[in-house]
């Protein structure tokens, strides 16, 4: 069924993207679905010791090709071209990892401007758009939307209430998304039917028939995780790391202050302790990862962070009240860091951040990153 999940913007901020379903939304829908089998205890358990985590979900093109949020310095042409009878806007990736790292080393931001900005002024930033490479060209996912007009009904009279006309904007039915769900305590595994498919309700309007979706789960092998660690090791061998936000990024800094891309990442913290308390995790992550520290780079007096801002809210299952709004860097945003301690431990530390998130806000769907260079 259609999922009420409209796009919202405010000057200077993206409040919600229709083409990305936030991890907090997926996690909440999954926990609610599990209540029918495990009872309300699942909510109390998740509040005390969270075991279910979720990255954002991104659209699949034609139901099978995975898309990823376009990183900073990805551009889309304003004028569409006809390709195979379809009008498609050309997308180019101008991100040059070597240029970003060289700018940090040489303290010269002009290197980025020379390498990462197209000459054609008709190209506009496409950062954050879910894209995939098909037949050697980048294609943006088209997420179809529907609008439904509804009338509020007076509880007193049982008739339509004047001034209560409103609309739902929703993701149209029949579209597929993909993402990663972590089940630290094997709660989902125990409740999952043999088909590995569970029905969930996403967004508002469930009583009106909206939001019915099916989650089909496939296990990620430990071999794939180990392989990813070696890929990270090769990318960061020069002591620099380029990070891309896969989820909205708002890391808990000093005095609980939220930073979009913090000045420093350290991994000797309570979140690391919690994640490493699970035996299965310690099979592929070394405790030495706590030694790793990375610091945000600058060039020509400017921090090397690129992207856009989002403000994320939500609804609390516990209090049944709105959650505080959090300012964050949107998916696709990029930053350059230098590894200042624990280079040997860095692959494990960064793998932890990729799979389980950076800190406690990962429970709410924030702070999943990808090492892209």
Secondary structure as GFF3:
##gff-version 3
##sequence-region A 1 373
A	DSSP	beta_strand	3	4	.	.	.	ID=ss1
A	DSSP	beta_strand	8	10	.	.	.	ID=ss2
A	DSSP	beta_strand	13	16	.	.	.	ID=ss3
A	DSSP	beta_strand	20	21	.	.	.	ID=ss4
A	DSSP	alpha_helix	23	38	.	.	.	ID=ss5
A	DSSP	alpha_helix	41	48	.	.	.	ID=ss6
A	DSSP	beta_strand	52	54	.	.	.	ID=ss7
A	DSSP	beta_strand	57	61	.	.	.	ID=ss8
A	DSSP	beta_strand	65	66	.	.	.	ID=ss9
A	DSSP	beta_strand	68	69	.	.	.	ID=ss10
A	DSSP	beta_strand	74	77	.	.	.	ID=ss11
A	DSSP	beta_strand	81	83	.	.	.	ID=ss12
A	DSSP	beta_strand	86	88	.	.	.	ID=ss13
A	DSSP	beta_strand	91	93	.	.	.	ID=ss14
A	DSSP	alpha_helix	97	106	.	.	.	ID=ss15
A	DSSP	alpha_helix	110	116	.	.	.	ID=ss16
A	DSSP	beta_strand	123	125	.	.	.	ID=ss17
A	DSSP	beta_strand	130	134	.	.	.	ID=ss18
A	DSSP	beta_strand	137	140	.	.	.	ID=ss19
A	DSSP	beta_strand	145	153	.	.	.	ID=ss20
A	DSSP	beta_strand	160	171	.	.	.	ID=ss21
A	DSSP	beta_strand	177	178	.	.	.	ID=ss22
A	DSSP	beta_strand	181	183	.	.	.	ID=ss23
A	DSSP	alpha_helix	187	191	.	.	.	ID=ss24
A	DSSP	beta_strand	197	201	.	.	.	ID=ss25
A	DSSP	three_ten_helix	206	208	.	.	.	ID=ss26
A	DSSP	beta_strand	212	216	.	.	.	ID=ss27
A	DSSP	alpha_helix	222	235	.	.	.	ID=ss28
A	DSSP	beta_strand	240	245	.	.	.	ID=ss29
A	DSSP	beta_strand	251	252	.	.	.	ID=ss30
A	DSSP	three_ten_helix	254	256	.	.	.	ID=ss31
A	DSSP	beta_strand	258	259	.	.	.	ID=ss32
A	DSSP	beta_strand	264	266	.	.	.	ID=ss33
A	DSSP	alpha_helix	270	276	.	.	.	ID=ss34
A	DSSP	alpha_helix	279	282	.	.	.	ID=ss35
A	DSSP	three_ten_helix	287	291	.	.	.	ID=ss36
A	DSSP	beta_strand	293	296	.	.	.	ID=ss37
A	DSSP	beta_strand	298	299	.	.	.	ID=ss38
A	DSSP	beta_strand	302	303	.	.	.	ID=ss39
A	DSSP	beta_strand	305	306	.	.	.	ID=ss40
A	DSSP	beta_strand	309	312	.	.	.	ID=ss41
A	DSSP	beta_strand	326	329	.	.	.	ID=ss42
A	DSSP	beta_strand	334	341	.	.	.	ID=ss43
A	DSSP	alpha_helix	343	356	.	.	.	ID=ss44
A	DSSP	three_ten_helix	360	364	.	.	.	ID=ss45
A	DSSP	beta_strand	369	371	.	.	.	ID=ss46
###
